[in-house]
């Protein structure tokens, strides 16, 4: 009887030991796996947060690029890389319709290479009358304004000018509004000459001629 009881106690101890060992060697790997999973989750969350911040930066940069693209498109319409005459003539038609003016003739000159205006130095004490660029500088000084200084990047190789002369008829105010609108349109234009006449017998009807200087950029780079 004592022998049987002894082996029963030994068997129970072995069973308890097996249960304890299974708990140690079976649960511990699961705990380590859970720790690794939690660490991986934290790392993934950090990576996602970093990626989200990068996406926000990219969206901000894209918004800036979109604004620059809109500005570039406006500048390309103002100074195109070609003559762009169909677009400009369409602009003239719209402007004439807006101001109740009739276009009677349009003439286009040759494209001319851009010639930067450089004021000539005048030696003090000389009586020589200013000519050319110096005359323009003198006229600007007399008017109380300085002559415009163009960018050094604009040369005869990449910049050109084109003169368009328009004959039109309409009311005196309509003609003036038309000329003013020319200098406020999408295409960069400088009015170089304007003349008009009014029939004394029809003071509300005038005819006029306006010359416009357009600019062309051959190489946008």
ABEGO torsion letter per residue (X at the ends): XAAAAAAAAAAAAAAAAAAAAAAAAAAAAAAAAAAAAAAAAAAAAAAAAAAAAAAAAAAAAAAAAAAAAAAAAAAAAABBABAGAAAAAAAAAAAAAAAGBBBABBBBBBBBBBBBBBBBBBBBGBABBBBEAAAAAAAAAAAGBBBBBBBAABBAAABBBBBBBBBBBEBAAAAAAAAAAAAABABBBBBABBBBBBBAABAABBBBBBBBBBBBBABAX
